[in-house]
Amino acid sequence: MNNTTIDAYKGWSISVTAEKNMCANFSFDIISPSGHRQHVAMGGDNRWRAMERAKEMIDMEFALAEAE
């Protein structure tokens, strides 16, 4: 059984993995088109929520880039 889900969003790569850490059941990594990786150990209670949080982080990166 594969415990990792991989997706793409706005040119970024998202990897969600089943991994218990304190109150979370999933972690995720987001990787920018330039290769910069960010890991979030407590990504969410379920796979769907972890994926949504990853997308929210990517949207925040875009918003910050526009503000500069």
Secondary structure, DSSP 8 states (H G I E B T S, - for coil): ---EEEEEETTEEEEEEEEEETTEEEEEEEE-TT--EEEEEEEESSHHHHHHHHHHHHHHHHHHHHH-
